[in-house]
Amino acid sequence: MNQGDLVVRKSYGGDVLFRIASLHQQSAMLKGTDYRLLADSPVDDLAVVPNPEHSGAARMARVKEYESLQRMQEQRMQQAMKGEEEQRRTLTDTKHPFFEMPGKVLHLDGDANYLKKSMQLYSQMRVPAHGVYVHESQMAETVSRLLPQFRPDIVVITGHDGVLKNRTTNDLYSLASYKNSQNFVNAVRIARDYEKSRDGLIVVAGACQSHFEALLYAGANFASSPGRVLIHALDPVYIAIKSSFTPIKETVNLPDVIQGTISGFDGVGGIETIGKYRVGLPKPKTLSGVKPTV
């Protein structure tokens, strides 16, 4: 068994597919391949998965991921049709076509593979986004440095987390009971100090089993995990995309956006938040060599 091997935990019935992040004598540090979970395990409890596509856990995650993507695409098409109808009603005195300006995302991720998947999805859904791979312990400093530089409408602060198995206290409301929730809380506080209005900057924070309440109180608009459950790698991305394409005249539909995630109400929660999507007139001409500043 080596670092980088794909494995499942026998004692958990192989419910989650992991990659071995590091080996320490008879124990291993694991990172979920589809879920934002950080876990440790005795090596003798691990079974190597030679072909992950044949893993039941991986197949189930792929099905849920596909369903979530389909929902995003359908909702985006419905919104586009609704937007065109609204513009025809309100802009009947002009023949100029309008243009769209979805909210801009800054995505900080503690997992390089998840970041790559996330950026692909932003690109597919045509959401302007900048992604940065950074260890959870460095997120507060990175947020402080990058927010003034990129001036996003939405910031995603995510990576890996989990409830400590051998925690000194059984109190799930103590940040000391979590692997990375304190790091996420620190980063959220920095983001909220930068922009105090929750409608001025939408903050999406947390990972698997994260301290939901602490993240909300620190200033997040959306956070995981109310039920201390696993969240899928793309759940924070789904929320960011939904916020990016919700018109500024509307609030993000909480039941709709939460039900649209793979983990649902136990995995993600949030507060009323105004969307970041705008339209404009007239539609600008494409200028070769000119890079937009918005």
C-alpha positions in Angstrom: 0.0 0.0 0.0 1.4 3.3 -1.1 0.7 7.0 -1.0 -1.7 7.9 -3.8 -3.5 4.5 -3.8 -7.3 4.5 -4.0 -8.8 2.7 -1.0 -12.0 2.1 1.0 -12.4 1.5 4.7 -13.5 -2.1 5.4 -15.1 -1.2 8.7 -17.4 1.3 7.0 -18.5 -1.1 4.3 -16.5 0.7 1.6 -19.0 3.6 1.6 -16.5 6.3 0.5 -13.6 6.1 -2.0 -10.4 7.7 -0.6 -6.9 8.5 -1.8 -4.1 7.9 0.6 -2.6 11.3 1.3 0.2 10.1 3.6 1.3 7.0 5.5 2.5 7.0 9.1 3.7 3.5 10.1 0.4 1.6 10.7 -2.0 4.5 10.0 -2.9 6.5 6.9 -4.3 10.0 6.3 -7.1 9.8 3.7 -8.8 12.3 1.4 -12.1 11.6 -0.2 -12.1 11.5 -4.0 -15.8 12.6 -4.3 -16.6 13.9 -0.8 -14.7 16.7 1.0 -13.8 14.4 3.9 -10.4 14.2 5.7 -10.0 10.9 7.7 -7.4 8.7 9.3 -7.5 5.0 9.4 -5.4 2.0 10.4 -3.7 0.5 7.4 -5.1 -2.9 8.1 -8.7 -1.5 7.8 -8.0 -0.4 4.2 -8.6 -2.2 1.0 -7.0 -1.1 -2.3 -9.5 -0.4 -5.1 -7.6 -1.2 -8.4 -10.4 0.0 -10.7 -12.4 2.9 -9.1 -15.0 2.9 -11.8 -16.1 -0.5 -10.5 -16.4 0.7 -6.9 -20.0 1.0 -5.7 -19.2 4.2 -3.8 -17.7 5.8 -6.8 -20.6 4.8 -9.1 -23.1 6.2 -6.7 -21.2 9.5 -6.4 -21.0 9.8 -10.2 -24.7 9.3 -10.6 -25.4 12.0 -8.0 -22.9 14.3 -9.6 -24.5 13.8 -13.0 -28.0 14.5 -11.6 -26.8 17.7 -10.0 -25.2 18.9 -13.2 -28.4 18.2 -15.1 -30.4 20.2 -12.6 -27.9 23.1 -13.0 -28.1 23.1 -16.7 -31.9 22.8 -16.8 -32.3 25.7 -14.3 -29.8 27.8 -16.3 -31.8 27.2 -19.5 -35.1 28.1 -17.7 -33.5 31.3 -16.3 -32.2 32.3 -19.7 -35.6 31.9 -21.3 -37.2 33.8 -18.4 -34.6 36.6 -18.8 -35.2 36.9 -22.5 -39.0 37.2 -21.9 -38.5 39.8 -19.2 -36.2 41.9 -21.4 -38.7 41.8 -24.2 -41.3 43.1 -21.9 -39.3 45.8 -20.2 -37.1 46.9 -23.1 -39.7 47.1 -25.9 -38.6 50.6 -26.8 -35.2 49.5 -28.0 -33.9 47.0 -30.5 -30.5 46.7 -28.9 -29.7 43.2 -27.6 -28.8 43.0 -23.9 -25.8 41.3 -22.4 -25.4 39.2 -19.2 -23.0 39.7 -16.3 -23.1 36.8 -13.8 -21.4 37.2 -10.5 -17.6 36.7 -10.3 -16.3 33.9 -8.1 -13.0 33.5 -6.2 -12.7 29.8 -5.3 -10.1 28.7 -2.6 -9.8 25.0 -2.3 -7.7 22.7 -0.1 -7.7 20.0 -2.7 -6.0 20.4 -6.1 -8.2 17.7 -7.8 -11.4 19.2 -6.5 -10.3 22.6 -7.6 -9.7 21.3 -11.2 -13.2 19.8 -11.2 -14.7 23.0 -9.8 -13.0 25.2 -12.4 -14.2 23.0 -15.2 -17.8 23.3 -14.0 -17.6 27.1 -13.7 -16.3 27.2 -17.2 -19.0 24.9 -18.5 -21.7 27.0 -16.9 -20.0 30.2 -18.1 -19.4 31.7 -14.6 -16.3 34.0 -14.4 -14.1 32.4 -11.8 -10.6 32.4 -10.4 -9.4 29.3 -8.5 -6.5 28.9 -6.0 -5.2 25.8 -4.4 -4.2 26.5 -0.9 -3.8 24.5 2.3 -6.7 25.0 4.7 -4.3 26.4 7.3 -3.3 29.2 4.9 -6.7 30.2 3.8 -7.2 33.2 6.1 -3.9 34.8 4.8 -4.7 34.0 1.2 -8.3 35.4 1.4 -6.8 38.6 2.9 -4.4 38.9 0.0 -6.6 38.0 -2.9 -9.9 39.7 -2.1 -8.6 43.2 -2.9 -6.8 41.9 -6.0 -9.8 40.0 -7.6 -12.7 41.9 -6.1 -15.1 38.9 -6.5 -18.9 38.9 -5.9 -18.7 35.5 -4.4 -15.9 33.7 -2.5 -15.8 30.0 -1.9 -13.7 28.7 1.0 -13.6 24.9 1.0 -11.3 21.9 1.1 -11.4 19.0 3.5 -12.8 18.7 7.0 -14.2 16.1 9.4 -15.1 15.5 13.1 -12.1 14.3 15.0 -12.6 10.6 15.8 -10.4 10.7 18.9 -11.5 14.2 20.1 -11.0 15.1 23.7 -14.6 16.3 24.0 -17.8 14.9 22.6 -19.1 18.5 22.1 -19.9 19.0 18.4 -20.3 22.7 19.1 -16.6 23.1 20.0 -14.3 24.0 17.1 -11.7 21.9 18.7 -13.7 18.8 17.7 -13.0 19.5 14.0 -10.0 19.0 11.7 -10.3 22.3 9.7 -13.4 24.2 10.8 -11.3 26.7 12.7 -9.3 27.4 9.6 -12.5 28.0 7.6 -13.9 30.2 10.3 -10.7 32.3 10.4 -10.9 32.8 6.6 -14.6 33.7 6.7 -13.9 36.4 9.4 -11.3 37.9 7.2 -13.7 37.9 4.2 -16.4 39.5 6.3 -14.0 42.2 7.6 -13.2 43.0 4.0 -16.9 43.4 3.1 -19.3 43.6 6.0 -22.5 43.3 4.0 -23.5 39.8 3.3 -25.1 41.0 0.1 -22.0 42.9 -0.9 -19.9 39.7 -0.8 -21.4 36.2 -0.8 -19.4 33.8 1.3 -19.7 30.0 0.8 -17.7 28.0 3.3 -17.0 24.6 4.7 -16.5 21.0 3.8 -17.6 17.5 5.1 -19.0 17.6 8.6 -17.8 21.3 9.1 -19.1 23.4 12.1 -22.1 24.9 10.3 -23.1 27.3 13.1 -19.7 28.7 13.7 -19.3 29.4 10.0 -22.6 31.2 9.8 -21.9 33.3 12.9 -18.5 34.2 11.5 -20.2 35.7 8.5 -20.8 33.0 5.8 -24.0 33.2 3.7 -23.9 29.5 3.0 -22.1 26.8 5.0 -21.8 23.1 5.7 -22.8 20.9 7.5 -26.0 21.3 9.5 -26.2 17.5 10.0 -22.5 16.9 10.2 -22.7 14.7 7.1 -20.5 14.3 4.1 -20.9 16.9 1.3 -20.0 16.2 -2.3 -17.0 18.0 -3.8 -19.1 20.1 -6.1 -21.8 21.2 -3.6 -20.1 24.5 -2.8 -19.7 25.1 -6.5 -23.4 24.5 -7.1 -24.3 27.2 -4.6 -21.8 29.6 -6.0 -23.2 29.1 -9.5 -26.7 29.5 -8.3 -25.8 32.8 -6.5 -23.9 34.0 -9.6 -27.0 33.6 -11.8 -29.7 34.8 -9.4 -30.7 38.3 -10.4 -29.8 41.2 -8.1 -33.6 41.9 -7.8 -34.1 38.5 -6.2 -32.9 36.5 -3.3 -31.4 33.1 -3.8 -34.2 30.6 -3.4 -33.0 28.7 -0.3 -35.1 25.5 -0.6 -34.3 25.3 -4.3 -30.5 25.8 -4.0 -30.2 23.5 -1.0 -32.3 20.7 -2.5 -30.2 21.1 -5.7 -27.0 20.1 -3.9 -26.0 16.4 -3.7 -26.0 16.4 0.1 -29.2 18.3 0.7 -30.5 19.9 3.9 -28.2 17.9 6.2 -25.2 18.9 4.1 -25.7 22.6 3.4 -27.6 25.5 4.8 -27.7 29.3 4.5 -29.5 32.6 4.9 -31.4 34.9 2.6 -29.0 36.4 0.1 -29.4 38.7 -2.9 -28.2 37.3 -6.2 -25.3 38.7 -8.3 -26.6 38.4 -11.9 -27.1 41.6 -13.9 -28.0 42.4 -17.5 -26.9 45.5 -19.5 -27.4 47.5 -22.6 -26.2 47.7 -25.3 -24.4 44.5 -26.0 -20.7 45.5 -26.5 -18.9 44.6 -29.6 -16.1 42.1 -29.4 -12.8 43.9 -29.4 -9.7 41.9 -30.2 -6.9 42.2 -27.7 -9.0 44.1 -25.2 -9.4 42.3 -21.8 -12.5 43.2 -19.9 -11.9 44.6 -16.4 -15.3 43.4 -14.9 
